[in-house]
Amino acid sequence: MDIAEPAKNREKAIAMKVIIYGWCWLKELSERCKKLLVEFNNKVKKVGTDDPRRVYHSFKVGLALTLVSLLYYNKPLYGGFGSSTMWAVLTVVVVFEFSVGATLSKGINRGLATFAAGSLGLGVHFLVSLTGDIGEPVLLCFSVFLLAAASTFTRFFPGVKARYDYGMVIFILTFSLVAVSAYKTDEILTIAGERLITILIGCVTCAVISIFLFPVWAGKDLHKLMFLNIEQLAVFLDGFGGEYFGPEDNKENENAITVKKSFLDGYKKILTSKNEEEALTNFARWEPPHGSFQFNYPWKHYLAIGKVTRQCAYRVEELHNCITSKINAQSEFVKLIQASCMELSKESGTTLQELSAAVKQMTYPKGVPNHIKNLKRTASNLKTVLKTVTLKNANVLEDVMSGAMVASLLVDIVGCIEDIAESITELAHLAKFKGADPAFRLEKLSQQSENIKVQCESSLQMFDIGTMHSHPTNNSD
């Protein structure tokens, strides 16, 4: 008994340790699960609150799939289409996109490609069937090779790639399926008809739900992207003067630093917005008239606005680099150009703000010409100041180069703003913005463009070698 008692105590101690260890493990596991659930919940909320249209889109896809599934669940309808009913379900899955334009683009491409490829496949099947059992498989293989090769090569054309690439893929797929399944099958016409009808049902279901139930218009997104990009440039230029020429403050709190960084970095997304602009423009061209965007709206002109906006953003990026690498901001040379540069930066921001508001409200930018005149006058004043600068006691590298780079970039930005104003003015006339002159002719814009280029080239000559003895290179183009 004396020997067995310690053994039992050890077993109890081991059992208690196992229980305690297991309890701690379960407690830690529950804490981890709670943490993961909280993180997942926060991510779900963020995705939904960032763009509530995502939630609506999810419900719309579910509704579309439910409706086309009734073709399968309903016996009378299923008896009419048979197993081809699943093509309607597959069509909804691959066609339904976030925006109306993207959905219509895929739906129309799929419908037309299916009809064209199916008709061509049936025609080829009828012709090769006349050659007999020996020649039929050979000619079918040759037709599949020829059509697939030609269609694939056609996809490399830029115009086809941009708007009809999905349709070409469906064309190749459908023709190949019809050509292969038609071999040694007598009911190919019935099967092809059922598939075409069910695919059209899926496309129409997607189009109707996408257009009439919480529609997401790619055109509106493109329009919003344009004026927000211009506004980001305006915010940067409006605050650039105070940021570059202002005194250093090492006692800023974290909130102030965060706000400063947000206004300094807001332009960066413009540099990579080209693909988004092209995609939205392509989708917008498929959309029916909606809101203020009438039939035959000049969507392609937004690409021109986006191009000149990005060119301005590249100059702004160089200005940002000047902020992060500024040297001796309170030097004598910088003080000489400070007033003119700050005025030029402020006026540039004001001009871009008005251009952004004009695009947002779809009104003619009547006040912009006066702002452009002010910009040119300020740039001329800056040029006059620079001509009076002497470099006898200046350190060229530290005292002049940084400030001269800033002044040169600001003058260069004036030319970019003129290009943006010209593009928006042209859009205002093409899209018939409120206040636009209906008798305006595009020939006037061409003349204005030439005048702007001449004035811009004249302004950019302000830092010649004879005056400054040293000119910073601008590779932003």
N, C-alpha and C positions, 0 to 999 in steps of 0.2 A: 504493500500500500504506500509505503514511504517513497518507493522508487517511482510508482505510477503517478503520484501526485504532481511532481515537477513536470513530467511529460505532458500532462493535461494542461497545466498552466502555460507551457510553451505553445501548445496548439491553440489555446484560447488567445494568446498574445498575437500569434501569427494571423489567426482569423480576424482579430480586431484590426490589425494593420492592413489586411486585404480589404476589409470593409471600408476603412477610412480612406485608403488609396482609391478605391472604386468610387466612393462618394465624392472625393475631390475631383476625380477625372470627369464624373458626370456633371458636377457643378461647373467645371471649366468648359466642358462641351456645351452646356446650356448657355453659358455666357458668350461663347463664340457664335453659337447659332443666333442668339439675340442680336449680336453685333452685325452679323451678316444680313439678318432681316432688316435691321435699321438702315444699313448701307444700301441694300436693294430698294427699300422704300424711298430713300432719299433720291436715288438715281431715277426711279420711276416718276417721282414728283418733278424732278428737274427736267426730264425729257418732256413731260406733259406741260409744265408751266413755260418752258422756253418757247414752245409753239403748240398751243392747244389744238391746232388743226391735225396734228399727228393722232390725237385720240379720235377725232371724227373720222379720219381716214381708216383707222383700224376697224371701227364699227361699220364703215361703208363696205370694206372688203368682206367682212363677215356677212353682211346683208346680201351682197351680190352672190356669194357662194351658196348661201341658204336658198336663194330664189332659183338658181340654176340647178341646185340639187333636187328641187321638186320635180324636175323632169325625170330624174332617176327613181324617186320614191313613189311618184304617181304612176300607177299601173297603166292607165290609158295612154299617157304620154310616153312612158317607157316602151309600151308595145309599138308605138309609132316609130321610135328612133332606135330602140334596142341598145346595144352596147356603145353606139356612137354618142350616147348621152354624155359619156365621160369627157368628150371633146369640149363640151360647153364648160365643164368644171375646170379643165386644164386651161382653157382660154381665159377665164376669169383670173386664174392664178398668175398667168404670165403677162396679161394685158393691163390689169388694173394698176395704175401708178398714182403717185401722190398728187400731181396736178392734172387739170383737165386736158391741157395740151399734150402732156406725155401720154395720157390714156388714149386720147383720140389718135395720136401719132401711131402708137402700137396697134390700136384696134383697126384703123383704116389700112395700115400696112398689112396686118394679118389677114383681114377680110379680102382685100384685093389680090394679095399674093396667093391666097388659097384658091380663089376663083380662077385666076389666070393659070396657075400651075395645074390645078385639077382639070381645067378645060384642055390645056395643052397635052397633059398626060393622057386623057381619054382619046384625043385626036391621034396622038402617036400610037396608042394601043390599037386603035381601029385600023390604022394604015399598016402597021407591022403584022397584024393578024392576017392580012391578005397574002403574006409571003410564005405561009405554011409553017409547020412545026420546026423545020430546020433553020429557017432564016429569022423567025420571030425572036428567039432569045438573043441572037447576035445583034439585031437591029435595036432591041430594047437596051442592051448594054451600051451600044454606041450612042444612043440618044441620051441616056443618063450621063454618060461621060461628057458629051458635047454641051448639054445644057448646064451641068454642074460647073464645068470649066469656064464657060462663057459668063455665067452668073457670078461666079467667084471673082473673075477678073473685073467685072463691072463694079463690084463693091469697092474697088480701089479708087474710083473716080470721086473727087472731093464732094461734089454735089450730091451724089448717090450716098456716099458714106455718111453725110451729115443728116439726111432726112429719110433715106429709104433703106438703110443697112438692115434693119430688122426685117423688113419686107422681103429683101433678097434672100435672107437666111430661110424664111418660111417658104419662099418660092422653091428653093433647092430641096428643102425637106419634103414638101408636099408632092412635088413632081417625082421625086425618087420613090416615095411611098406608093403613089398611084401606079407608077411604071412597074414596080416590083410586085405589088399586090394584084395588079391586073393580069399577071401571067397565070394562065390556067384557072381563071376565075370567071364565071359567067355573070355574077351579080355585081360587077364592079361599078356600073352606073348607079345602082341603088345605094351602094355603100358610099360612093363619092358624094351623092346628093345629100344623104343623111349627115355626113361629116360637115359638109359645107353649111347646111342649115343650122346645126348645133353650134358651130363656130360663130356664125353670124348672131345667133341668139346670145352667146356669151359676150360678143363685142358690143351688141346693142345694150345689154344689161349694164355693162361697165360704163358705157357712155352716158346712159340716162341717169344712173345713180351719181356719177362723177359731176355731171353738169347741174343737176337739180337738187342735190342734197349736200349742203355745206360745200359748195364748190371752192376749189383752190386754183386760182388763175395764175398761170406762169407769167402772163403779161403784167399783172399787178406786182408780182415779186420782182420782175425785171425793172419795172418803173421805180419801185421802192429802192432797189439796189443802186440805181443810178444816182438818185438825189441823196441817198445816205453816204455814198462814196464821196460825192462833192462836198457834202457837209463835214465829213471827217477831215478833208484837206483844209476847209475853212477854219475848223476848230484849231488845227495845228498852227496854221499861219497867224491866226488871231492871237495865240499865246506865245508864239515863237520869240517875238521881240523882248518881252519881259523875261523870258526864260534864258535867252542868250546874253542879253545886255544887262540883266538885273544882277544885284549883288548875290553872292553865295550865302546860303543860310544852312549852317550845319546843325541847327537845332530843330529841324522840321520833324514833326511826329510821323508815325507810320501812315496814318490816314492821308496826310498831305502828300507824302511820297507816292502813295498808291494812286491818288487822283492825278498827280502830275504824270505818272507813268502811263495812265490810261489815255490821257490826251496826247502824249507823245507817241504812243504806239498804235493809235487808232487807225492811222493811214496804212499800216502794214498789210492788212487784208486786201487792200486795193491792188497790191502788186501781184497777187495770185488769183485775181477774180476773173481772168480772161475765160477760162473753161466754163465757169458758172454762167457768165454772160452769154457765151455762145450757145450753151444748152438751153437756157431760158428763152433766148431769142428764137431758137428752132421750135421749141414747144409752143411759144406764144403765137407763131404763125399758123399753127393748126387750130387755134381756138376760135370759136364764133365771137361776134361782137358782144361786148359786155361792158357795163358801166360807161365810162367816158372813152373807151377804146372802140371806135367804130370799125366798120368793115374796111379792109385794105389799109389798116393802120401801118405807119412806117416803122415796123419793129426793127428792121435791119439797121436803121439809123442809130439805134442805141449802141450798136457795136462801134460806130465812129466816135460817139461820146465816150464810151468806155476806153477807147484807145487813147484819146487825148487826155483823159483823166489819169490814166496810168502813167503817161509821160510826165505829167505834173507830179504824180506821186513819187517817181524816181528822183526828181529834183528835191522834193521834200525829204526823202530818205537821206540825201546828202546833207541837207540842212540839219537833220537829226544827228548825223555823224559829227557835224561841226559843234553841236551842243555837248556831245559826250567827250570830245577831244579838244575843247576850247582851251587856249593858253593865254593867260594874262588878259582877261576880258576887259579890264579897266585901263588898258594902255592908252597912250596919247592918240594913236591912229584910230583905235576903236571908238574913242570919244568923239572924234571928228565925224565919223560916219553913223554914229549911233542914232541920232534924231531922224535922219533920212531913212535908214534901214528899218527902224521901228515903225515909222509912218507907212513905208512901203509894205511891210508885213501886215500891219493892221488893215490897210486899205485892200490888200489882196484877200484877207479873210472876209472882209465885208462884202466884196464883190462876189466871192464864191458862195457866201451865205444867201445872197439875193438870187444867184443862179439856181442854187439848190431849192429855194422856196418857189421859184418860177416853175421848175420841173414838178415839184411836189403838188402844187396847186393848179398846174397846167394852164398857166397864164403867161402872156408875153412879157419878157424881161425888159420893160421900158426904161428902168433906171440904170441898167448896166452900162450903156454908152457913157454916161457921166462918170461912172466909177472908172471906166477904162481911161478916160481923159485924165482923171486924177492920178491913176497909176503911172501914166506916161509922164505927167508933170513931175511927180515925185522921183521917178527914175532919172529924169533929166537933171533934177536938183542934185541927186546923188552923184551923177556923172560930173557935175560942176565941182562938187566938193572933192571928188577924187583927183581932179585935175590940179587942185591947189595943194595937194599933199606933197611935201618934200621928204626925202628919205635920208637926210644928212645924218641924223642921230638915231635912226631907227634900226632895230634888228629885223632884217627882212623876214627871216624864218618865223620868229615868234610874234613880232609886232605887226606885220603886214599881211602875211599869207592867209592866216585864219580869217581876219576881217575882210580881206579882198575876196576870198572864196564865198563868204556869206553874201556880200554885196553882189557878186557876179551871179550867184544862184537866184537871188531875189529878182534881179532884172530878167533872168532867164524864165523865171516863173511867170512874170508879167506876160511874156509871149505865150506861154502855155494857157494862161487864163483867157487870153484873147481867142485862142483856138477853141477852148471850151465854150466861150460865149458865142462864137460863130456857129458851132455845132448845135447848141441849144436853140439859137435863133432860127436856124434852118428847121430843126424839129418842130418848133412852135408854128412855123408856117405850113409845113407838110401835114402836121397833125391838127392844124386849125385850133391852136390854143386860144383861150379867151384873150381878146385884145390884139390878135395878130392881124396884119393887113391882108385882106383877101386878094388885093391886086398886086401883092408882092411877087416878084419873079426871081427864080433861082439864079438868073444871070447876075443879079445884084450881089448875091452872096459870093459868087466867084470873084467879082471885082473887089469885094471887101476882103476876101481871103488873100488876094495878091497884095493889097495895101497893108494888111496886117503882117505878112511875111517880110515886106520891105522895112516896115517900122521896127519889127523885132530884130532883123539883122543889123539895122542901124544902132539899136540900143546895145546890142551885144559887143559892139566895137569899143565900148567905154574903157576896157582894160587893155589897151594896146601896149606893145612893148616899149614904145618910145616914151610913154607917160609913166608907167609903173616900173619899168625895167625888169619886172618879174610878173608872170601871169599864171595862176593856177590852172591846171588842165581839168576840164569838165568832161568826163566820159559818160554822162548820164544817158546820152542817146544810144 
